[in-house]
Amino acid sequence: MFGRNKKAERRFEHLLDEGGIPSFPNAVADAIQQVASPDVDLGEVAETISMDPKLTVAVLKLANSPSFAPRSPIRSVHQAAVLLGRNQLESLLIASGVGEAIPPRSAPGYSPAAFWLTSATRAAAAAGLAARLDPAAQYEQFTAALLQDMAQPILVHNDEDYAKVLVEHGAVHADLVVKEEEVLGWTHPEIGELLGGEWGLPEGLTQSISVHHDQPVAGYEIAQWASLIELPEPDLELLAAEAERRLGLNDPEAVPAVIAEAMERAAEIAAVFN
């Protein structure tokens, strides 16, 4: 585990005490707990999911989203469980649960539509690059990239100091993280790791959220690469250079193609959450 920032921990504890941290949806938590069991019965997991109509719709929308484009439509949760398997189903459950827990309201300096479009673009790009480099990890990379900024909407609505930083400095990733550290002494990715722990998300996933700007986390390198994508105009030269440096991808045509596909697909993915 990476070293924790004590200031971030204190701020997170304050938010918990003040009721500023939303609960993780019970149906999702139950399903994730089932999936994590060594002797998991995916049929039973599907039954748990099917008992919650909202969760069922979200899982099916994600499973059929253009980032994964199944050969034939997945029409039921039971079908999704059989076709996707344990790890992929867990990834979709996590994405669905976090999407439900995140506040949907706008605030000064924060637009849910813009937030989810950026997150969806990164998620689609991570899945697209994983399809070329590590197809079995597409869902995990998708979810990790989608959730990198999951603490931001919660902080905007529950922490006045953070909201001021966001309004004054904007939401461009690299610049914002630097300003957060300078002004607050902690960053939204650090709060994101603590949030993931509170919600019981996998440790590797929460670590990748905490340090997605700098330190590599094994198994999540593609999602961390996707954190470099900024809208409306991604820096293709930077992304290609970092894909080669971080991932060993030496294909000048791959990154522009992945980004173009991701930007085409992002609006449909964002609509699942926004």
Buried (B, 14 or more C-beta within 10 A) or exposed (E): EEEBBEBBBEBBEEBEEEEBBBEBBEBBBBBBEBBEEEEBEBEBBBBBBBEBEEBBEBBBBBBBBBBBEEEEEBEEBBBBBBBBBBEBBBBBBBBBBBBBBBBEEBBEBBEBEBBBBBBBBBBBBBBBBBBBBBEEBBBBBBBBBBBBBBBBBBBBBBBEEBBBBBBEBEBEBEEBBEBBBEBBBBBBBBBBBBBBBBBBBBEBBBBBBBBBBEEBBEBBBBBBBBBBBBBEEBEBEEBBEBBBEBBEBEEEEBBBEBBBBBBEBBBBBBBBBB
